[in-house]
Structure formats: C-alpha cells, structure tokens
Amino acid sequence: MALDALIASLALALGAPTADAAAAVPRCPRTLANCREAQGRIIAMERVDPDGDGDLHVVIAGGSITLPGITVLDVSRRLRPRRDPRIGDWAAGAGPVHRGSFGQRQIEVIRVAFRPRR
C-alpha cells in the first residue's frame, strides 16, 4: 500500500475532531517567523525523551510538516499536560518549525491543545 493511501486510511479510521476541538486550534502569532499550525488525531507518542529534557513528542495525522499527512509536535516540559494524551486523542499545536534529533521537521509548539477521543 502506498504511504499516501495508508495515511488517508488511518486518518479516516481515527475520525474528525469534534466542533469543540476545531474551535480550540492554537494559532501562530502574526509576528513569529517560520511558524506553522497543525491539528489531527494522535497516532504515536514518545513520552520519555532520550535526551532527558522532559518534553513530549506527539505524532499526529495531519499538517504535513514532517511527512505527507504527518506532523510531529515537540511539547516542552512547561507546556506538557498534567495527564499525557493517548493514541486517538486530538491534538493541535502552533510554533516554529525546526529540525529534530533525527533530522525530521517538527513544530516546537508555543501553543498546544489536547482533547480526549470521544
């Protein structure tokens, strides 16, 4: 199966965000260069970061920043929610795009929102 078809199937299976979630999408400040926004269902996470800085990496089906249809959100320790989200929850983030430790493009979020799957 082609990567694009796999991504489309996964996004369809996970479902669309609720109206509440769509209304809470974080936006980029107009003054911040290289800022991007992405939202979608969580398909993978890295709860314990090997470099020990306490951030959370969330992979969402949406945005096309990291790969077609896929975006990694790098959530700093200070923005990390009290309870880590779960696979299938909705997430959205806004912030500058930088390279991660594996060379991938990811959003280093300055604004982030999570909603549990219903």
C-alpha positions in Angstrom: 0.0 0.0 0.0 1.4 3.4 -0.9 2.2 5.8 2.0 -0.4 8.3 1.0 -3.1 5.7 0.9 -2.1 4.3 4.3 -2.1 7.8 5.8 -5.6 8.6 4.3 -7.0 5.3 5.7 -5.5 5.9 9.1 -6.9 9.5 9.2 -10.4 8.2 8.2 -10.3 5.5 10.8 -9.4 7.9 13.6 -12.2 10.3 12.7 -12.6 14.0 12.5 -12.2 16.3 15.6 -15.2 17.5 17.4 -16.5 21.0 16.9 -15.1 21.9 20.3 -11.7 20.7 19.3 -11.8 22.5 16.0 -12.7 25.8 17.7 -9.7 25.5 20.1 -7.0 25.2 17.4 -3.9 27.2 18.5 -2.8 29.9 16.1 0.6 31.3 15.3 1.3 34.9 16.4 1.5 37.1 13.3 4.9 38.4 14.4 6.6 34.9 14.6 8.5 33.9 11.6 8.6 30.3 10.4 5.5 29.5 12.5 3.2 26.7 11.4 0.0 25.2 12.8 -1.2 21.6 12.6 -4.0 19.5 14.1 -5.1 15.9 14.0 -5.5 12.6 15.8 -2.5 11.3 17.7 -1.1 8.2 16.1 2.2 7.8 18.1 4.0 9.3 21.0 7.4 9.4 22.7 6.6 10.0 26.4 10.2 9.6 27.6 12.7 11.6 25.5 16.2 10.1 25.4 17.9 13.5 26.0 16.2 13.8 29.3 14.7 17.3 28.9 11.2 16.1 29.8 9.5 17.1 26.6 6.7 15.1 24.9 6.8 14.2 21.2 3.3 13.7 19.7 2.8 12.4 16.2 -0.4 13.5 14.6 -2.2 12.5 11.4 -2.4 16.0 9.9 -0.5 19.0 8.9 2.1 17.5 6.5 5.1 19.2 8.3 7.2 16.0 9.0 5.9 13.7 6.2 2.8 13.9 3.9 -0.2 13.9 6.2 2.0 13.6 9.4 3.3 16.2 11.8 5.5 15.8 15.0 4.7 18.2 17.8 7.5 18.8 20.3 5.8 19.8 23.5 8.2 21.3 26.1 8.0 20.3 29.8 6.3 23.5 30.8 3.5 23.1 28.2 3.1 19.3 28.8 -0.3 18.5 30.1 -0.9 17.0 33.6 -2.0 13.8 32.0 -0.3 12.6 28.9 -2.7 12.3 25.9 -3.4 8.9 24.4 -3.4 7.4 20.9 -6.6 8.5 19.2 -6.9 11.8 21.1 -7.0 15.0 19.2 -4.0 17.4 19.4 -3.1 20.7 17.8 -0.1 22.9 18.1 1.4 26.1 16.7 5.0 27.2 16.7 8.2 27.5 14.8 9.4 24.6 12.6 12.8 23.2 13.5 14.8 20.0 12.8 14.6 17.2 15.4 17.3 14.9 16.6 16.8 12.6 13.6 16.7 15.5 11.1 12.9 15.5 10.8 10.9 18.7 10.6 8.7 19.2 13.6 6.8 22.0 15.3 8.3 23.2 18.5 5.0 24.3 20.0 4.5 27.5 21.8 0.7 26.9 21.9 -0.8 23.5 22.2 -4.2 21.9 22.9 -5.3 18.3 23.5 -8.8 16.8 23.6 -9.6 13.2 24.5 -11.2 11.0 21.9 -15.0 10.6 22.5 
